Amino acid sequence: MEKYIVKVSETAEKDLEDIISYLRYNLANDIVADKYKILFKQELKYLENIAGSMPILDEELTGHKNIRKINVRNYIIFYIVDEDNSKALVLRVGHAFMDWEKFLKDE
């Protein structure tokens, strides 16, 4: 099985930081924030194995070609794959109930 090199964009890093901060300070729950932090790390590691197998999202919805996604409980990780170089770039991370079509189009 081919492994992918997973890179996280600065924007996605900021998204992750914002999510963890929100969970920690707005919900006042360190345990939940720490669990999600671990969960995101695990899913990004898992992405090394499955990046190319996830379906490509409709370009009309995302405003971009070749965007894929994986769900992490209440959140979605959006990424693109460079098959020629076996790389995956995480573009954004957002809540599943947000207007993610607009979220990606604004990127």
N, C-alpha and C positions, 0 to 999 in steps of 0.2 A: 504494500500500500504506500502510495506517494505521500510524503509529509510536506506540508507547506510552512514557509517561514511567515509568521504572523507579526505584522507591524501595526502599532496603534498610532493614529494621527494625533497631533496636538489637540485638535478639536474634540476627538473622542476621549482623550485623557482628561480634558476639562469636563466633559459630560460625566465621566465616571466619578471624578472628584466631587462634582455638584450633587450627584445622586447620593454618594456616601455621606456628604455633609448634610444633605436634606434628611436622610434617614437618622443620622446621629443627633442633629440639633432640633429639627422641626418635630420629629416624632419622639425626641428625647430617649432614644433607645440605642445604646452602644452595642448591645448584643446583636440586634438585627443588622446594624450597619456593618459590623465585623463579619457576620455571616454572608452578607451580600458581597463584600469585598473579596472574600474567599471564593464565593460562587462565580463571580466574574473572572477571577484568575483561572479557575478550573475550566470554565467555558472557553476562554481564550486559548488555553492549552489544548483543549479538545478540538478547537477549530483547526489546529495543525493537521489533524487527520481527516476532517470532513469538509474543509472549505470548498472544494470543487464540486461536492455532491449536492449542495443545496440549490434549489431552483432560483433562477434569475427573476427579479421582480419586474413588473410591467413598467417600461420606460415612461409611459404617459403619466403614471402615478408618481414616480420618483423624480422625473426630470433628468435622470442620468441613465446611461447604459450600464448594464452588467452588475447592478447592485443586488446583493443577496442579503439574507438575514437569518439570524438564529434567535430563538426566544430564550430568555433567561428569566423564568418566572414572570414577573410583571413588566419586564423590560425587553427591549429588542436591540441586538447588536447588528448594525448595518455595515457591510463590507463589500469590497470588490476583490476579484481574483485575477492575478497575472499567471495564467497557466504555463506560459513559456518559461517563466523563471520560478515557478512553484512558490509564489508569494501571495499572501492575502493582506490587504490593507483595511483596517477597521476605520470607517469614516465617522460614524456617529453612534451614540448609545442613547436611547430614549425610552420613555415609559410607553407601554403598549397601548394605553388609552389616549395618548396625545394625538394631535393631527400630524402623524409622521410623514404624510405626503408633503405637507407644507414645510415641515422640519427639514426634509431632504432637499426640497426645491430651493430653500433659502441658503443651502450650503454653497 
